[in-house]
Amino acid sequence: MKRFLDDDFLLDNKTAQRLYHEVAKELPIIDYHCHLPIEEIAMNKKFENLTQIWLAGDHYKWRAMRANGVNEKYCTGDAPDEEKFNKWAETVPHTLRNPLYHWTHLELRRYFGIDTLLNPKTAPGIYREVNALLQTDAYSVRNLLKKMNVKVVCTTDDPVDNLEFHKQLHDEDFEIRVLPAWRPDRAMAVEDPASFNQYLDKLAKVSHTEISSFMNLLNALQIRHDFFHEMGCRLSDHGMETFYAEEFSHHDIDKIFNRVRSGKSLKQDEILKFKSAIMLEFAIMDHEKNWTQQFHVGALRNNNSRQFRLLGPDKGYDSIGDFRMARAMSKFFDKLDSTDQLAKTILYNLYPGDNELMVTMAYNFNDGVIPGKMQFGSGWWFLDQKFGMTNQMNALSSLGLLSRFVGMLTDSRSFLSYPRHEYFRRILCNLVGTDVENGEIPDDPELIDPLIANVCYGNAASYFGFGI
């Protein structure tokens, strides 16, 4: 019987073990999509305690704690930090077979060298030991990134952000490249006219222009897009329920913009037309600069209206949605492809039943010029666990080219999330190693070792144009 989290964790055979330990394990990490707070990297922050670095902002853990009967004050509320940690420690034994159990103990081991299982009895000792380590320079956020062999980090940034902390890190010549990524979702959120107009006022100010027409809006966004490019940005990201591809005329969009800019609510068909128009413009901007565009689709957000009113968004009340999207997605990409304005693209789905849909749709629009131009992205959010990752790679392998896959990202707000790359790499190596052991893939290191190395690191290094 194997021991929990031993050296061969998730590696079921000799080939998988060799692929991980000899090929994948020591490769650097390119984290091309995350939500790490850039200010904390620039400040080289040291956290006061384990709760602050581990539980604050982590809606995965909050959801588990609530399900375990933990009061909200210990999740997002004002309970003392140690009490919050103790409530998490009470919850951990109940997370068996949830990836949180694996991630929790991988993070304790890889960052702090602690192989004790977390539970209410061990919690006080673990809390004291980690807190002492966090006070040392070795555990500042920059050194945590170095400890995990991170080479590139792409944060998630709004067009109105001034990117001052990115500039600071660039001027300091920090050895890890920390780059912005363009996330313009608020510029298309016309369903809430008041918030939309407040946002446009901010956008007008930072772009030093007025926004009184749709063309003004596009001009302001172009100014900011240019600025992001100058600051090293090479990726965009869009969080959407589904794709938008309504028919519209420029006259339609001008009228819709004028209506919402005056504070009036839009009809549903007007909202869809506006989103369709501006998404095309975003995609064209990305193509012109040879960026990669990312689409995260399928989240049904803020399901609990009572808690949304109390706590706001991103507090763990989102779920998988089963939106129908194939026809709109096809129409959107086809419109861009027909004018040769389709940028490199990564598609992430949240509804697992869309796996095969996503990979086959992406592969409709490969152009034979850029290897892996259209990507089916790694298992995202609720799917970034063993079964979700395995299913994503199986769908990609069956219907596309696993060998061109750009691999894993953290999509995390926590500096302790990088063992998720290890988790992914072990699953990948086991998937390929099992095929070798079953005689489905040749037992030829010259054939399979480059596949593992490229999916873990090499493909991302060449695909995104970071100059590494």
KAQUIZI-V99878 format. One record per pair of residues at least 6 apart in sequence whose C-alpha atoms are under 6 Angstrom apart, sorted by the first residue. I is the first residue (numbers start at 1). J is the second residue. Records with the same first field share a line. If there is no record, write none. Layout:
BEGIN
I = J + J
END
This chain:
BEGIN
11 = 17 + 430
15 = 433
16 = 429 + 430 + 433
19 = 429
20 = 429
24 = 453
28 = 149 + 150
29 = 150 + 151
30 = 151 + 152
31 = 152 + 153 + 409
32 = 153 + 154
33 = 154 + 409 + 411
34 = 155 + 410 + 411 + 412
35 = 155 + 156 + 412 + 413
36 = 155 + 413
39 = 165
42 = 165
44 = 140 + 141 + 142
45 = 140 + 141
46 = 140
49 = 131
50 = 131
51 = 81 + 85
59 = 315 + 316
62 = 75
63 = 316
65 = 91
73 = 79
74 = 84
89 = 118 + 119 + 120
90 = 119 + 120
95 = 101
99 = 385
108 = 114
109 = 115
151 = 176
152 = 176 + 177 + 178
153 = 178
154 = 178 + 179 + 180 + 181
155 = 180 + 181
156 = 181
157 = 181 + 182 + 183
158 = 183 + 184
159 = 184 + 224
160 = 203
179 = 232 + 233
180 = 233
181 = 233 + 235 + 236
182 = 236
183 = 236 + 237 + 238
188 = 275
190 = 196
193 = 260 + 263
204 = 210 + 211
207 = 220
211 = 217
214 = 254 + 257
234 = 291
235 = 291 + 292 + 293
236 = 293 + 294
237 = 293 + 294 + 295
238 = 295
239 = 296
240 = 297
241 = 297 + 298 + 299
242 = 297 + 325
243 = 328 + 329
244 = 276 + 328
245 = 276 + 328 + 332
246 = 273 + 276
284 = 341
287 = 341 + 343
292 = 344 + 345
293 = 345
294 = 345 + 346
295 = 347
296 = 348
297 = 349
298 = 321 + 349 + 350
299 = 319 + 320 + 321
300 = 318 + 319 + 320 + 321
301 = 318
302 = 317 + 318
303 = 317 + 318
320 = 350 + 351
322 = 351
336 = 342
344 = 373 + 374
345 = 374 + 375
346 = 375 + 376 + 377
347 = 376 + 377
348 = 377
356 = 395
359 = 376
362 = 374
366 = 373 + 374
372 = 404
378 = 408
379 = 388 + 389
396 = 402
403 = 451
405 = 455
406 = 455 + 459 + 460
407 = 455 + 456
435 = 441
436 = 442 + 443
END
